[in-house]
């Protein structure tokens, strides 16, 4: 793995350091998908935020600003789709071309079947070729809303969020990380409220399709606020967490 630092760019009045990541060598048979998966530039500059401070992370047409195995991840009907019809022997990740520190992320996610597993990596880094290391906001039966540290400490929070999940339908997922505070919400309900001084404070995002049987995960309407002033969950009515 090699990492090349790109120029810092301003967003919401703060400098956001943007990185790109390249990974493994591939065989000739893998070359077409690998070419699409490899980062095309040495740096990615996020668009300017809108009047409310939000930046869209998906244009609805292609995978920019994400990269991964395009035999698994595609842009389809205004959604990012991670799909395996035959199952996977290892986890697969669609990684962001940018790295952030403190943030507030809101997206919609659907997982079919719900007893499969998926999630959203954040403050993470590529690890040992195919894996990721860092926080994951988990998804799947018994896992929605929980925070798991991939390739490290494992499960960090144990909320019971199943009663709030729209199984095999769209769910609004919010993830906030400010300093040592890590919080998640599903469909307007607080799931994780964690103070974790040991966790990494910076990294990339990645959308996961988990190893196992046939599965399909979908994401849409991904938007982010950089360097929020507090760890408030905007999708939770009346939430005033500092």
C-alpha positions as CSV (number, residue, x, y, z in Angstrom):
1,X,0.0,0.0,0.0
2,X,1.2,3.5,-0.6
3,X,-0.3,6.8,0.4
4,X,0.3,10.2,-1.1
5,X,-0.6,13.3,0.7
6,X,-2.6,15.9,-1.3
7,X,-3.1,19.5,-0.6
8,X,-5.4,20.6,2.3
9,X,-8.6,22.3,1.2
10,X,-10.9,24.6,3.1
11,X,-14.4,23.4,4.0
12,X,-16.7,25.1,6.5
13,X,-13.8,27.3,7.4
14,X,-11.6,24.4,8.4
15,X,-8.8,22.6,6.5
16,X,-9.7,19.1,5.4
17,X,-6.7,16.9,4.5
18,X,-7.5,14.8,1.5
19,X,-5.7,11.5,0.7
20,X,-5.7,8.9,-1.9
21,X,-5.0,5.2,-1.4
22,X,-3.8,2.6,-3.9
23,X,-3.7,-1.1,-3.2
24,X,-2.9,-4.6,-4.3
25,X,-1.4,-5.9,-7.6
26,X,-3.9,-7.9,-9.7
27,X,-3.9,-10.6,-12.3
28,X,-4.7,-10.0,-16.0
29,X,-8.2,-11.4,-15.4
30,X,-8.8,-8.8,-12.7
31,X,-7.4,-5.9,-14.6
32,X,-10.6,-4.3,-15.9
33,X,-12.2,-4.1,-12.5
34,X,-9.0,-3.1,-10.9
35,X,-8.5,-0.2,-13.3
36,X,-11.8,1.2,-12.3
37,X,-11.1,0.6,-8.7
38,X,-7.7,2.4,-8.6
39,X,-7.8,6.1,-7.6
40,X,-7.5,8.2,-10.7
41,X,-5.9,11.2,-9.1
42,X,-3.4,12.0,-6.4
43,X,-5.9,14.0,-4.4
44,X,-9.6,14.6,-4.2
45,X,-11.2,18.0,-3.4
46,X,-14.7,17.8,-2.0
47,X,-17.3,20.1,-3.4
48,X,-18.1,23.3,-1.5
49,X,-20.8,22.9,1.1
50,X,-24.3,24.2,0.6
51,X,-25.9,27.0,2.6
52,X,-26.5,24.6,5.5
53,X,-23.0,23.2,5.5
54,X,-23.8,19.9,3.8
55,X,-21.7,18.3,1.0
56,X,-23.1,15.5,-1.2
57,X,-20.9,12.4,-1.4
58,X,-22.7,10.8,-4.3
59,X,-23.7,12.4,-7.6
60,X,-26.3,9.7,-8.5
61,X,-24.5,8.8,-11.7
62,X,-21.2,7.2,-11.0
63,X,-19.0,6.1,-8.1
64,X,-17.1,9.4,-7.8
65,X,-15.7,10.1,-5.1
66,X,-15.5,6.4,-4.2
67,X,-13.4,3.5,-5.5
68,X,-13.5,-0.3,-5.2
69,X,-14.2,-3.5,-7.2
70,X,-16.7,-2.5,-9.9
71,X,-17.8,-6.1,-10.3
72,X,-19.4,-5.7,-6.9
73,X,-20.1,-2.0,-6.6
74,X,-22.0,0.0,-9.1
75,X,-24.0,3.2,-9.4
76,X,-27.6,2.2,-10.3
77,X,-30.8,4.2,-10.4
78,X,-29.4,7.0,-8.3
79,X,-28.1,4.6,-5.7
80,X,-24.7,3.0,-4.8
81,X,-25.2,-0.8,-4.9
82,X,-23.0,-3.4,-3.5
83,X,-24.1,-6.8,-4.8
84,X,-23.0,-10.4,-4.8
85,X,-25.3,-13.0,-6.4
86,X,-23.2,-15.9,-5.4
87,X,-21.7,-14.8,-2.1
88,X,-18.2,-13.6,-1.1
89,X,-15.2,-15.3,0.4
90,X,-14.0,-12.1,1.9
91,X,-15.3,-8.6,2.9
92,X,-15.3,-6.0,0.1
93,X,-15.2,-2.3,0.6
94,X,-16.0,0.8,-1.5
95,X,-13.6,3.3,-0.2
96,X,-13.7,7.1,-0.2
97,X,-11.0,9.1,-2.0
98,X,-10.9,11.6,0.9
99,X,-10.1,11.5,4.6
100,X,-11.7,13.6,7.3
101,X,-11.6,14.1,11.0
102,X,-14.7,15.4,12.8
103,X,-17.9,15.0,10.8
104,X,-21.6,14.4,10.7
105,X,-22.8,11.9,8.0
106,X,-26.4,11.2,7.0
107,X,-27.4,8.6,4.5
108,X,-30.1,6.1,3.6
109,X,-29.3,2.4,3.5
110,X,-31.1,-0.8,2.6
111,X,-29.8,-4.4,3.2
112,X,-31.3,-7.5,1.5
113,X,-31.6,-10.0,3.1
114,X,-31.6,-8.2,6.5
115,X,-29.9,-11.2,8.1
116,X,-26.8,-10.5,6.0
117,X,-24.3,-7.9,7.2
118,X,-22.9,-4.6,6.0
119,X,-21.9,-1.3,7.4
120,X,-20.2,2.1,7.0
121,X,-16.5,2.4,7.9
122,X,-15.4,5.8,9.2
123,X,-12.1,7.2,10.6
124,X,-10.6,4.0,9.0
125,X,-7.7,2.9,6.9
126,X,-7.0,0.1,4.4
127,X,-5.5,-2.9,6.3
128,X,-3.6,-6.0,5.1
129,X,-4.6,-5.8,1.5
130,X,-8.4,-6.4,1.4
131,X,-9.5,-5.4,4.9
132,X,-10.2,-2.2,6.7
133,X,-9.1,-1.1,10.2
134,X,-11.2,1.4,12.2
135,X,-14.8,2.2,13.3
136,X,-17.8,0.7,11.5
137,X,-21.4,1.8,11.9
138,X,-22.9,-1.7,11.6
139,X,-25.9,-3.0,9.7
140,X,-27.8,-6.3,9.6
141,X,-30.0,-8.3,11.9
142,X,-28.8,-7.8,15.4
143,X,-26.2,-5.2,14.3
144,X,-28.0,-2.1,13.2
145,X,-26.8,1.1,15.0
146,X,-23.9,-0.7,16.8
147,X,-20.3,0.5,16.5
148,X,-17.7,-2.1,15.7
149,X,-13.9,-1.5,15.4
150,X,-12.9,-3.5,12.4
151,X,-9.6,-5.4,12.6
152,X,-9.1,-4.1,16.1
153,X,-11.1,-4.1,19.4
154,X,-14.3,-5.4,18.0
155,X,-17.8,-4.5,19.3
156,X,-17.8,-1.1,21.1
157,X,-21.5,-0.5,21.7
158,X,-24.5,-2.8,22.0
159,X,-27.8,-1.0,21.4
160,X,-31.0,-2.9,20.7
161,X,-32.1,-1.0,17.6
162,X,-34.0,-3.8,15.8
163,X,-37.4,-2.2,16.8
164,X,-36.5,0.9,14.8
165,X,-35.3,-0.9,11.6
166,X,-37.3,-1.1,8.4
167,X,-36.2,-4.6,7.4
168,X,-35.2,-4.9,3.8
169,X,-36.4,-1.3,3.2
170,X,-34.8,2.1,3.4
171,X,-33.4,3.3,6.7
172,X,-32.0,6.7,7.6
173,X,-28.6,6.3,9.2
174,X,-26.8,9.1,11.0
175,X,-23.2,8.9,12.2
176,X,-21.4,11.7,14.1
177,X,-17.8,11.7,15.3
178,X,-16.5,14.8,17.1
179,X,-13.3,14.4,19.1
180,X,-13.7,11.3,21.2
181,X,-17.5,11.3,20.8
182,X,-19.0,8.8,18.5
183,X,-22.8,8.6,18.0
184,X,-25.3,6.8,15.7
185,X,-29.0,7.0,15.0
186,X,-31.4,4.8,13.0
187,X,-34.6,6.4,11.7
188,X,-34.5,9.2,14.2
189,X,-33.6,7.1,17.3
190,X,-30.3,7.3,19.2
191,X,-28.4,4.0,19.0
192,X,-24.8,4.5,20.1
193,X,-23.6,7.3,22.4
194,X,-19.9,6.5,22.9
195,X,-17.0,8.4,24.4
196,X,-13.9,6.6,23.1
197,X,-10.6,8.4,23.7
198,X,-8.6,5.4,22.3
199,X,-10.2,5.5,18.8
200,X,-8.6,7.0,15.7
201,X,-9.6,10.6,15.1
202,X,-9.1,10.7,11.4
203,X,-9.5,8.4,8.3
204,X,-11.5,7.5,5.3
205,X,-15.0,6.1,4.8
206,X,-15.9,2.7,3.2
207,X,-19.1,1.0,2.4
208,X,-19.0,-2.7,3.2
209,X,-20.4,-5.8,1.6
210,X,-19.7,-8.6,4.0
211,X,-18.4,-12.1,3.2
212,X,-21.0,-14.9,3.2
213,X,-24.0,-15.7,1.1
214,X,-25.7,-13.7,-1.7
215,X,-26.5,-10.2,-0.6
216,X,-27.3,-6.7,-1.8
217,X,-26.6,-3.4,0.1
218,X,-27.8,-0.1,-1.2
219,X,-27.0,3.5,-0.2
220,X,-28.3,6.8,-1.4
221,X,-28.6,10.5,-0.4
222,X,-25.2,10.5,1.3
223,X,-24.3,13.9,2.7
224,X,-21.7,15.2,5.2
225,X,-20.9,18.2,7.4
226,X,-17.3,18.7,8.1
227,X,-16.0,19.9,11.5
228,X,-19.4,20.2,13.2
229,X,-19.4,22.3,16.4
230,X,-21.1,19.6,18.5
231,X,-22.1,15.9,18.4
232,X,-25.8,16.5,18.0
233,X,-27.8,14.0,15.9
234,X,-29.8,16.1,13.4
235,X,-32.2,13.3,12.6
236,X,-33.2,12.8,16.2
237,X,-36.0,15.3,17.2
238,X,-35.0,17.4,20.2
239,X,-31.4,16.0,20.4
240,X,-29.2,18.6,22.1
241,X,-26.1,16.5,22.9
242,X,-23.1,18.9,23.2
